[in-house]
């Protein structure tokens, strides 16, 4: 995992439960990532809109709150926008995809959960596929049953 990342603080994890450091510790320990904070973060974080039930609403006036938050993230020109909430993930992804369709965001930008970053950073490369006859080669002994 490589590139510039910015982290969005979920309202319930952050402002409600005061948990700001653990997700940032994960990001800091993923080799290849460079973190840059949005100007509204931690205690001064800004909602993605899902906590206010905006996920199911169609805005008729003004700017959608998730678009406002993604604009803040995109101002940093990140490769990855990360969060630690499934609702935020939906809201941010929806906005980023819309901006990609409008040509306002680079196609390569990703929106991922912190847990996905952690998984991606510890996965081992997949070895060559097993031979067509099965999963074992002739040089490997057959497993013996436990007695």
ROLUM-626732 format. One record per residue (C-alpha): residue in one letter; z, y, x. Coordinates in Angstrom, 1 decimal. Layout:
BEGIN
PT   residu        z        y        x
PT        A        Z        Y        X
...
END
This chain:
BEGIN
PT   residu        z        y        x
PT        X      0.0      0.0      0.0
PT        X     -1.1      3.3      1.6
PT        X     -1.5      6.9      0.6
PT        X      0.2      9.9     -0.8
PT        X      2.5      9.2     -3.8
PT        X      4.4     11.3     -6.2
PT        X      7.2     10.0     -8.4
PT        X      7.8     11.0    -12.0
PT        X     11.5     10.8    -13.0
PT        X     11.8      9.0    -16.4
PT        X     14.1     11.0    -18.8
PT        X     16.4      8.1    -19.7
PT        X     16.8      6.7    -16.2
PT        X     17.1     10.2    -14.6
PT        X     18.5     13.0    -16.7
PT        X     20.3     10.7    -19.1
PT        X     21.7      8.1    -16.7
PT        X     21.6     10.2    -13.5
PT        X     19.7      7.6    -11.5
PT        X     17.4      9.3     -9.1
PT        X     17.9      7.7     -5.7
PT        X     17.1      4.0     -6.1
PT        X     13.4      4.4     -7.0
PT        X     12.9      6.8     -4.2
PT        X     14.6      4.4     -1.8
PT        X     12.0      1.8     -2.8
PT        X      9.2      4.2     -2.2
PT        X     10.6      5.3      1.1
PT        X     10.7      1.6      2.3
PT        X      7.1      0.7      1.4
PT        X      5.2      1.0      4.7
PT        X      2.2      3.3      4.5
PT        X      3.4      5.5      1.7
PT        X      4.0      9.3      2.1
PT        X      6.0     10.8     -0.8
PT        X      5.7     14.3     -2.1
PT        X      7.8     15.6     -4.9
PT        X      6.5     17.5     -7.9
PT        X      8.1     20.9     -8.3
PT        X     10.0     19.6    -11.4
PT        X     11.9     16.5    -10.3
PT        X     15.3     14.9    -10.4
PT        X     17.7     17.0    -12.6
PT        X     14.9     19.4    -13.3
PT        X     12.5     16.7    -14.2
PT        X      9.9     17.1    -16.9
PT        X      9.3     14.7    -19.8
PT        X      6.1     12.7    -20.1
PT        X      6.2     13.0    -23.9
PT        X      7.1      9.4    -24.8
PT        X     10.9     10.1    -25.0
PT        X     10.1     12.7    -27.7
PT        X      8.0     10.1    -29.6
PT        X      4.8     11.9    -28.6
PT        X      3.3      8.5    -27.8
PT        X      2.4      8.0    -31.4
PT        X      1.4     11.6    -32.3
PT        X     -1.9     13.4    -32.1
PT        X     -1.4     17.0    -31.0
PT        X     -3.2     19.5    -33.1
PT        X     -2.3     22.6    -31.2
PT        X     -1.4     23.3    -27.6
PT        X     -1.5     20.9    -24.6
PT        X     -0.3     17.4    -24.8
PT        X      2.9     17.1    -22.8
PT        X      1.7     14.1    -20.8
PT        X     -1.4     16.1    -19.7
PT        X      0.9     18.9    -18.6
PT        X      2.9     16.5    -16.4
PT        X     -0.2     14.8    -15.0
PT        X     -1.6     18.2    -14.1
PT        X      1.6     18.9    -12.1
PT        X      1.1     15.5    -10.3
PT        X     -2.6     16.1     -9.7
PT        X     -1.9     19.5     -8.1
PT        X     -0.5     17.5     -5.1
PT        X     -3.7     15.4     -4.8
PT        X     -1.9     12.1     -4.7
PT        X     -3.4      8.6     -4.4
PT        X     -0.6      7.2     -6.6
PT        X      1.5      8.5     -9.4
PT        X      4.6      6.3     -9.8
PT        X      7.4      6.0    -12.3
PT        X     10.1      3.5    -13.4
PT        X      9.6      3.4    -17.2
PT        X      7.1      1.5    -19.3
PT        X      6.7      4.4    -21.7
PT        X      6.1      6.9    -18.9
PT        X      3.6      4.4    -17.4
PT        X      1.6      4.4    -20.7
PT        X      1.7      8.2    -21.1
PT        X      0.8      9.0    -17.5
PT        X     -2.0      6.3    -17.4
PT        X     -3.4      7.6    -20.7
PT        X     -3.6     11.2    -19.3
PT        X     -5.0     10.1    -15.9
PT        X     -7.7      8.0    -17.6
PT        X     -8.7     10.9    -19.8
PT        X     -8.9     13.2    -16.7
PT        X    -11.0     10.6    -14.9
PT        X    -13.4     10.5    -17.8
PT        X    -13.6     14.3    -17.7
PT        X    -14.2     14.3    -14.0
PT        X    -10.8     16.1    -13.4
PT        X     -9.2     13.3    -11.4
PT        X    -10.5     11.1     -8.6
PT        X    -11.5      7.6     -9.7
PT        X     -9.3      6.0     -7.1
PT        X     -6.0      7.5     -8.3
PT        X     -3.5      4.8     -9.6
PT        X     -0.6      5.0    -11.9
PT        X      1.9      2.3    -11.1
PT        X      5.5      1.3    -11.7
PT        X      7.9      1.3     -8.7
PT        X      8.3     -2.4     -9.1
PT        X      4.6     -2.9     -8.8
PT        X      4.7     -1.0     -5.5
PT        X      7.5     -3.2     -4.2
PT        X      5.6     -6.4     -5.2
PT        X      2.4     -5.2     -3.6
PT        X      4.2     -4.4     -0.4
PT        X      5.8     -7.8      0.0
PT        X      2.9    -10.0     -1.1
PT        X      1.4    -12.2      1.5
PT        X     -2.4    -12.4      1.9
PT        X     -3.9    -15.3     -0.1
PT        X     -5.0    -18.0      2.2
PT        X     -8.4    -19.7      1.9
PT        X     -8.9    -21.5     -1.4
PT        X     -7.9    -25.2     -1.5
PT        X    -10.6    -27.8     -1.0
PT        X    -12.6    -28.7     -4.1
PT        X    -11.0    -32.2     -4.3
PT        X     -7.5    -30.9     -5.0
PT        X     -4.8    -28.9     -3.4
PT        X     -4.1    -31.1     -0.4
PT        X     -6.2    -31.9      2.6
PT        X     -6.4    -35.3      4.2
PT        X     -4.3    -34.3      7.1
PT        X     -1.4    -33.4      4.9
PT        X      1.0    -36.2      4.0
PT        X      1.7    -37.0      0.4
PT        X      5.0    -35.6     -0.8
PT        X      7.7    -38.3     -1.2
PT        X      9.9    -38.5     -4.3
PT        X     13.5    -37.4     -3.8
PT        X     15.8    -40.4     -3.9
END
